[in-house]
Amino acid sequence: MAEDADPLADADPHRHPVILFDGVCNLCHRTIRFLVRHDDAGVFRFAPLDSPVGQALLRERGLPTADHDSFVLVEGDETYRKSTAALRVARRLGLPWRLAWAGRWLPLGVRDAVYDLVAEYRYDVFGKKDACEVPEPEVRERFAERALE
C-alpha cells in the first residue's frame, strides 16, 4: 500500500460492517473463520487491529490504537466493543447463532467481565502466532485490508 494511500478507501462500514480483531490470536482467527462460514450474506469485512485499516478505524473512532484485547465492530456510524460487539455480530447470523442476541439483556458489567476473562487467557489456552497470517484466497476478499493482495 502506498504511504499516502487512504487505508479506509476500501472499507465502508455502512455497507459492510468491519470487525477488527487481534491478528496474532488463534482464538480470534478461529472466530473469523467461523464468521466467514456462517455469514451467508457476506455482510462482514475483517481487519486486524494493528493493520493500516484497523489503526485508521480505531483513530477515526477515538479508540486506543494499542488495545488489542478487544473485538471491535464498526457498523455504520457506531462502534461497539467486547461483548456488545460479539452480540451484535451474532444477531446478523442465521439460527441458532442469532439467538445469542438475547444475551444483551444481561448486565453489561457481567457480559464484559466474562469477555475480559476469556480475553485475558486467550493466548494461554489457544496460543498465538508470531504474525498475522494472510488469509486463504477464498476468504481474502472479505478482508478490508487490500494490502493482503
PyMOL commands that set and color helices and strands:
alter all, ss='L'
color gray80, all
select helices_A, chain A and resi 26-38+52-60+82-90+97-105+108-126+137-140+146-148
alter helices_A, ss='H'
color red, helices_A
select strands_A, chain A and resi 18-21+45-48+72-75+78-81
alter strands_A, ss='S'
color yellow, strands_A
deselect
rebuild
show_as cartoon
